């Protein structure tokens, strides 16, 4: 049921999937409590379980103490749901269930479905992203390729070890043909998505699988081939690779600035913009990296993002839980452990752990890997009470998730409206949409269009806490300009341009402001600077701005 839920296509914020997953966890908690009351098996509290509970507790306390964190609502819902999912799976009696084999079959089935969906999208032109041929049940080819890479790693491992797997002998023919089909289809998907992270993750996993076949005399040629391939992958999408280097540099800066507790869970997008301002204050960085910088909501390295947002404490708990899960899963099923390891390797270059489907798969794998581990034996009534507590806790979050989903659907109906009668609707939805940067920006534009400039500035300030998009500062400058606060408006335009020196629009608005107040000298100065800047993307808008600058 969980796998059927996470393979459904949902909005980018995954609210529908959260609602469905919570319903399953609530029912699962009741089932686990009932089973625990009649089962002879005593659940064991392992080291990984303890680490998971400590991590969840830290996240809740960190979120509660950070009163300015506009992402707190989402953090509580998502982390609580994932922790409850892990706990319910752990409390289910497993003495008669081959958990590892069930997970293998589910992952293979999910990969077959996603691969078939991707190939259908490539043939029919029904991808969820206009720039890519296939995105599966997701909206971006990056996380989608992580899904496929995980299944491919599992299939390659099964094909390699088929002779030694006793459980696969009765159905060896069908299983091997299925795995072969997954590998072939997966190669096609990885190629059309052009995901270098997936290519690297699959290559690393394959090298580990065939490590015994790669004798010492082949080590040097293998290293040479890997080096050449890595260089080719770098230059294949050099702009994207350099962009990630810029993002990683800012994430490391966030870690060194607040190493203990971090900047706050979910705060990366907003703090990233502030870090860019300091980074591009150096003219040397502008010359080298300005053309590759862009707005980013994620660190494109999940481990770096955890350390940046949660500090050393949260990062250490996350890393400890990951290592313990991999070690215990490897004892039970090396194939599943390698699949999880490939996903972790992928997450070092992308953001799969920021999306609910891949988070849920990781939690399921981690929970199933603890079934045969030694630990402190719990009494059955304690396990039943804990399962019921998970259901109650998830039921509380279920109501919040449904309210948030309803708010998003209502926002979709009024999005883009400019009449003042919709301001009250936006204010009513605001408490449930504080983490939605598009909602905040549209709300500010509505307020600005109706002359409520101070209110627009207040909403835009919230927007800068969840997004590093310089347009929030540009619109703030526009509102200040409308109130004749020209100096403050210029500061906002300068801040917007300092965040991304490859954007012409902040300079363009600053140039028009000086032209409006009659300061011809400064208008010419800004116009000359605008003509010197090379925009990241040429368009009709940039050509129009250059034309106006030449006229001035």
C-alpha positions in Angstrom: 0.0 0.0 0.0 2.9 2.4 0.8 4.6 1.7 -2.5 1.3 2.2 -4.4 1.0 5.6 -2.7 4.4 6.9 -3.5 4.2 6.0 -7.1 1.2 8.3 -7.7 1.7 11.5 -9.5 1.2 14.5 -7.2 1.9 18.2 -7.0 5.4 19.4 -6.5 4.8 19.8 -2.7 3.6 16.2 -2.5 0.6 17.1 -0.2 -1.7 14.4 -1.8 0.8 11.7 -1.2 1.3 12.8 2.4 -2.4 12.6 3.0 -2.6 9.1 1.5 0.5 7.9 3.4 -0.8 9.1 6.7 -4.0 7.2 6.2 -2.0 4.0 5.6 0.2 4.7 8.7 -2.9 5.2 10.9 -4.4 1.9 9.8 -1.0 0.3 10.0 -0.5 1.5 13.6 -3.9 -0.1 14.6 -2.9 -3.3 12.8 0.5 -3.4 14.5 -1.0 -2.8 17.9 -3.5 -5.7 17.3 -0.8 -8.0 16.0 1.5 -7.2 18.9 -1.2 -8.1 21.4 -1.5 -11.7 20.0 2.0 -12.3 18.6 4.7 -14.2 20.5 7.4 -12.1 18.9 8.9 -9.3 21.0 10.0 -6.2 19.0 13.6 -5.2 19.7 14.9 -1.7 20.1 18.1 -1.5 18.1 20.8 1.2 17.9 19.3 2.5 14.6 15.9 2.8 16.3 17.3 4.8 19.1 19.1 7.1 16.7 16.0 7.6 14.7 14.0 8.6 17.8 16.8 11.0 18.9 16.9 12.6 15.5 13.2 13.1 15.4 13.2 14.6 18.9 16.0 17.0 17.9 14.1 18.0 14.8 10.9 18.7 16.8 12.8 20.7 19.4 14.8 22.6 16.8 11.7 23.5 14.9 9.8 24.5 18.1 12.6 26.8 19.3 13.0 28.5 16.0 10.0 30.8 16.1 11.0 32.6 12.8 11.1 29.4 10.7 8.3 29.7 8.2 9.0 26.0 7.2 8.1 24.7 10.7 4.6 23.6 9.6 6.0 21.4 6.8 8.8 20.1 9.0 6.5 18.8 11.7 4.2 17.1 9.2 6.9 15.4 7.1 9.3 14.3 9.8 6.5 13.0 12.0 5.0 11.0 9.2 8.3 9.4 8.2 9.1 8.6 11.8 5.7 7.0 12.3 6.1 5.0 9.1 9.4 3.7 10.2 8.0 2.8 13.7 4.9 1.0 12.4 7.0 -1.1 10.0 9.3 -2.0 12.8 6.5 -3.0 15.2 4.8 -5.4 12.7 5.5 -9.0 13.6 7.9 -10.5 11.0 8.6 -14.1 12.2 6.6 -15.5 9.3 7.3 -12.9 6.7 10.4 -12.7 4.4 10.7 -9.0 4.7 13.8 -8.6 2.6 12.3 -10.7 -0.3 9.1 -8.6 -0.2 11.1 -5.4 -0.4 13.1 -6.8 -3.4 10.0 -7.7 -5.3 8.3 -4.3 -4.5 11.3 -2.3 -5.6 11.6 -4.3 -8.8 7.9 -3.9 -9.5 8.1 -0.1 -8.8 11.1 0.2 -11.1 9.3 -1.6 -13.9 6.3 0.7 -13.5 8.4 3.8 -13.5 10.6 2.7 -16.4 7.5 1.8 -18.5 5.9 5.2 -17.6 9.1 7.0 -18.6 9.3 5.3 -22.0 5.6 6.0 -22.6 6.2 9.7 -21.8 9.2 9.8 -24.2 7.1 8.3 -27.0 3.9 10.2 -26.4 5.3 13.5 -25.3 3.4 13.6 -22.0 6.4 14.3 -19.7 5.7 16.5 -16.7 8.7 18.7 -17.6 8.7 20.6 -21.0 12.5 20.3 -21.3 12.9 16.6 -20.8 11.4 13.6 -22.4 10.7 11.6 -19.3 10.0 12.3 -15.6 8.0 9.3 -14.5 5.6 10.0 -11.7 7.7 13.0 -10.6 8.2 16.5 -12.0 11.9 16.5 -12.6 14.2 14.0 -14.3 16.8 14.1 -11.6 14.9 12.4 -8.7 13.2 10.2 -11.3 16.5 8.9 -12.5 17.4 8.2 -8.8 14.4 5.9 -8.6 15.4 4.1 -11.7 19.1 3.9 -10.7 18.1 2.3 -7.4 16.1 -0.5 -9.2 18.9 -1.0 -11.7 21.5 -1.5 -9.0 19.2 -4.1 -7.4 18.7 -5.9 -10.7 22.4 -5.9 -11.5 23.2 -7.4 -8.1 20.6 -10.1 -8.5 21.9 -11.0 -12.0 25.4 -11.2 -10.7 24.6 -13.4 -7.7 21.8 -15.5 -9.2 23.6 -18.8 -8.8 24.2 -18.2 -5.1 20.7 -17.0 -4.2 18.7 -19.9 -2.9 15.4 -18.1 -2.7 15.6 -17.2 -6.4 16.0 -20.8 -7.7 12.3 -21.7 -7.9 11.6 -18.7 -10.0 15.1 -18.0 -11.5 14.0 -17.7 -15.1 11.3 -15.2 -14.6 13.4 -13.2 -12.1 16.5 -13.0 -14.3 14.4 -12.0 -17.4 12.7 -9.3 -15.2 16.1 -8.0 -14.0 17.5 -8.0 -17.5 14.5 -6.0 -18.7 15.0 -3.5 -15.9 18.7 -3.0 -16.7 17.9 -2.4 -20.4 15.0 -0.1 -19.8 17.0 1.7 -17.1 19.9 2.5 -19.4 17.4 4.0 -21.8 15.9 6.2 -19.1 19.2 7.3 -17.7 20.3 8.3 -21.2 17.2 10.4 -22.1 17.2 12.1 -18.7 21.0 12.8 -19.0 21.4 12.4 -15.3 25.1 12.3 -14.4 24.3 11.6 -10.8 22.5 8.4 -11.8 25.3 7.4 -14.1 27.9 7.8 -11.3 25.7 6.0 -8.8 25.1 3.0 -11.1 28.8 2.9 -12.1 30.0 2.9 -8.4 27.5 0.2 -7.5 28.4 -2.0 -10.5 32.1 -1.6 -9.8 31.5 -2.8 -6.2 29.4 -5.8 -7.5 32.1 -6.9 -9.9 35.0 -6.1 -7.5 36.1 -9.7 -7.4 36.2 -10.0 -11.2 38.3 -6.8 -11.4 41.7 -8.2 -10.7 44.7 -6.2 -9.5 46.1 -5.9 -13.0 43.0 -4.2 -14.2 42.9 -1.6 -11.4 45.0 1.0 -13.2 43.1 0.8 -16.5 39.9 1.0 -14.6 41.0 4.1 -12.7 42.1 5.7 -16.0 38.7 4.9 -17.6 36.8 6.3 -14.6 38.9 9.5 -14.7 38.2 10.0 -18.4 34.5 9.3 -17.9 34.2 11.7 -15.0 35.9 14.5 -17.0 33.5 13.8 -19.9 30.5 13.9 -17.6 31.7 17.2 -16.2 32.0 18.8 -19.7 28.8 17.2 -20.9 26.8 19.7 -18.8 29.5 22.1 -17.6 27.2 24.9 -16.7 25.2 22.6 -14.4 28.3 21.2 -12.8 29.7 24.7 -12.1 26.4 25.8 -10.7 26.5 22.9 -8.2 30.0 23.9 -7.2 28.6 27.4 -6.4 25.8 25.9 -4.4 28.1 23.6 -2.4 30.4 26.6 -1.7 27.5 28.4 -0.1 26.3 25.4 1.8 29.8 25.0 3.3 29.7 28.7 4.2 26.4 28.1 6.1 28.0 25.2 8.0 31.0 27.2 9.1 28.8 30.2 10.1 26.5 28.2 12.4 28.2 24.8 13.0 26.4 23.6 16.1 22.6 24.1 15.4 22.6 25.2 11.8 20.4 27.9 10.3 17.1 26.1 10.9 15.3 23.1 9.2 14.0 24.1 5.8 15.8 27.4 5.7 18.4 26.6 3.0 16.6 28.4 0.2 16.4 31.7 1.9 19.9 31.6 3.5 21.4 30.5 0.2 20.5 33.9 -1.3 22.1 35.7 1.6 25.3 33.7 1.2 25.4 34.5 -2.5 25.4 38.2 -1.6 28.5 37.8 0.4 30.1 35.5 -2.1 29.7 37.9 -5.1 30.9 40.8 -3.1 34.3 39.6 -4.3 34.7 40.8 -8.0 36.9 37.8 -8.7 34.0 35.4 -7.9 31.8 37.4 -10.2 34.2 36.9 -13.1 34.6 33.2 -12.4 31.2 32.0 -11.2 28.5 34.6 -12.0 27.5 32.9 -15.3 26.8 29.6 -13.5 24.8 30.9 -10.4 21.1 30.5 -10.2 18.2 30.3 -7.7 18.4 27.1 -5.7 16.0 25.6 -3.2 18.2 22.6 -2.4 21.9 22.1 -1.8 22.2 19.4 -4.5 23.9 17.4 -1.8 21.5 16.2 0.9 24.2 15.6 3.5 25.5 19.1 3.1 21.9 20.5 3.4 21.3 18.5 6.6 24.5 19.9 8.2 23.7 23.4 7.0 20.1 23.4 8.3 20.5 21.2 11.4 24.1 21.8 12.4 26.6 19.2 13.6 24.1 17.7 16.0 21.4 16.9 13.4 24.0 16.0 10.8 25.8 13.5 13.1 22.4 11.9 14.0 21.5 11.6 10.3 24.9 10.2 9.4 24.9 7.7 12.3 21.4 6.5 11.4 22.4 6.1 7.7 25.5 4.0 8.6 23.7 1.8 11.1 20.9 1.2 8.6 23.3 0.2 5.8 25.3 -2.1 8.1 22.2 -3.9 9.4 20.6 -4.1 6.0 23.8 -5.6 4.5 23.6 -8.4 7.0 20.1 -9.3 6.0 20.2 -8.5 2.3 23.3 -7.3 0.5 21.3 -6.5 -2.6 19.0 -4.1 -0.7 22.0 -2.6 1.1 23.7 -1.9 -2.2 20.5 -0.4 -3.6 20.2 1.9 -0.6 23.9 2.8 -0.9 23.5 3.8 -4.5 20.6 6.1 -3.5 22.8 7.6 -0.8 25.6 8.1 -3.4 23.1 9.8 -5.7 22.0 12.1 -2.9 25.5 13.5 -2.7 25.0 15.1 -6.1 21.3 15.8 -6.1 18.3 16.2 -3.8 16.3 12.9 -3.7 15.9 13.0 0.0 13.9 16.2 -0.2 11.1 14.4 -2.0 8.5 12.2 -0.2 8.6 9.1 -2.5 12.4 8.6 -2.1 12.3 9.5 1.6 9.6 6.9 2.1 11.6 4.2 0.2 14.6 5.0 2.3 12.6 4.7 5.6 11.1 1.4 4.5 14.5 -0.1 3.6 16.0 1.2 6.9 13.1 -0.3 8.9 13.2 -3.6 7.2 16.9 -3.9 7.7 16.4 -3.9 11.5 14.2 -7.1 11.6 17.0 -9.5 12.4 19.1 -7.2 14.5 19.9 -7.7 18.2 18.6 -5.2 20.6 16.6 -4.5 23.8 13.5 -6.7 23.8 10.3 -4.7 24.4 7.3 -6.1 26.1 4.3 -6.7 23.8 2.0 -4.2 25.6 4.6 -1.5 25.2 4.8 -2.2 21.5 1.1 -2.0 21.2 0.9 1.3 23.1 3.7 2.7 20.9 1.8 1.6 17.7 -1.4 3.2 19.0 0.5 6.4 19.8 1.9 6.5 16.2 -1.7 6.2 14.9 -2.9 9.0 17.1 0.0 11.3 16.3 -0.4 10.7 12.6 -4.1 11.3 12.8 -3.4 14.8 14.3 -1.0 15.5 11.4 -3.5 14.1 9.0 -5.9 16.9 9.7 -3.2 19.5 9.2 -2.1 17.9 5.9 -5.7 17.9 4.7 -6.1 21.5 5.6 -2.9 22.4 3.8 -4.0 20.5 0.7 -7.3 22.3 0.7 -5.5 25.6 1.0 -3.2 24.8 -1.9 -6.1 23.8 -4.1 -8.0 27.0 -3.2 -4.8 29.1 -4.0 -4.7 27.4 -7.4 -8.2 28.7 -8.1 -7.4 32.4 -7.2 -3.8 32.5 -8.5 -3.0 35.5 -10.6 -6.1 37.5 -9.5 -5.4 41.2 -9.0 -8.7 42.5 -7.7 -8.7 43.8 -4.1 -11.6 41.4 -3.1 -9.1 38.5 -3.2 -6.8 40.0 -0.5 -9.0 38.6 2.3 -8.8 35.1 0.7 -5.0 35.3 0.6 -4.7 36.3 4.2 -7.0 33.4 5.2 -4.7 31.0 3.4 -1.5 32.5 4.6 -1.0 30.5 7.8 -1.1 27.2 5.7 1.0 28.4 2.8 4.0 30.2 4.5 6.4 27.7 2.9 5.1 28.2 -0.6 7.3 30.8 -2.2 5.0 31.2 -5.3 2.0 31.9 -3.0 4.0 34.6 -1.1 5.2 36.3 -4.3 1.7 36.3 -5.8 0.2 37.6 -2.6 2.8 40.5 -2.5 2.0 41.3 -6.2 -1.7 41.5 -5.4 -1.1 43.8 -2.4 1.3 46.0 -4.5 -1.3 46.2 -7.4 -3.8 47.5 -4.9 -1.6 50.1 -3.3 -0.9 48.3 0.0 2.8 48.7 -0.3 3.8 48.2 3.4 1.8 45.0 3.5 3.5 43.8 0.3 6.9 44.4 1.9 5.9 42.4 5.0 4.9 39.4 2.8 8.0 39.7 0.7 10.2 39.6 3.8 8.6 36.2 4.6 9.4 35.2 1.0 13.1 35.9 1.5 13.1 33.4 4.4 12.1 30.5 2.1 13.6 31.5 -1.2 16.8 33.0 -2.5 15.1 34.4 -5.6 16.2 38.1 -6.1 12.8 39.0 -7.5 11.5 39.2 -3.9 14.0 42.1 -3.3 13.1 43.6 -6.7 9.4 43.7 -5.9 10.2 45.1 -2.4 12.2 47.9 -4.2 9.2 48.6 -6.4 6.9 49.0 -3.4 9.4 51.3 -1.6 9.7 53.3 -4.8 6.0 53.7 -5.0 6.1 55.2 -1.5 8.9 57.6 -2.6 11.5 55.9 -0.5 14.1 56.0 -3.2 17.2 55.3 -1.2 15.7 52.2 0.4 14.5 51.0 -3.1 18.0 51.4 -4.5 19.4 49.2 -1.6 16.9 46.5 -2.5 17.8 46.6 -6.2 21.5 46.5 -5.3 20.9 43.5 -3.0 19.0 41.7 -5.7 21.8 42.3 -8.3 24.4 41.3 -5.7 22.7 37.9 -5.2 22.8 37.0 -8.9 25.1 39.4 -11.0 23.9 37.6 -14.2 20.4 39.1 -13.9 19.7 42.4 -15.7 16.3 43.2 -14.3 17.5 44.7 -10.9 19.8 47.1 -12.7 17.0 47.9 -15.2 14.6 48.8 -12.4 17.3 50.9 -10.7 18.0 52.7 -14.0 14.3 53.5 -14.5 14.2 54.8 -10.9 17.0 57.3 -11.5 15.4 58.3 -14.8 12.1 58.9 -13.0 13.6 61.2 -10.4 15.6 63.0 -12.9 19.1 61.9 -11.8 20.5 61.6 -15.4 24.1 61.0 -14.4 23.3 58.0 -12.2 20.9 56.7 -14.8 23.6 56.7 -17.4 26.0 55.1 -15.0 23.6 52.2 -14.3 22.8 51.9 -18.0 26.5 51.5 -18.8 26.8 48.8 -16.2 23.8 47.0 -17.5 25.3 46.9 -21.0 28.5 45.4 -19.6 26.7 42.5 -17.8 26.4 39.3 -19.8 23.0 37.7 -18.9 22.8 34.0 -18.1 20.0 33.6 -20.7 19.4 35.8 -23.7 15.7 36.6 -24.4 13.4 39.2 -25.9 13.2 40.8 -22.4 17.0 41.2 -22.0 17.2 42.6 -25.5 14.5 45.1 -24.7 16.3 46.2 -21.5 19.5 46.6 -23.4 17.8 48.8 -26.0 16.4 51.1 -23.2 19.8 51.3 -21.6 21.4 52.3 -25.0 18.7 55.0 -25.4 19.6 56.4 -22.0 
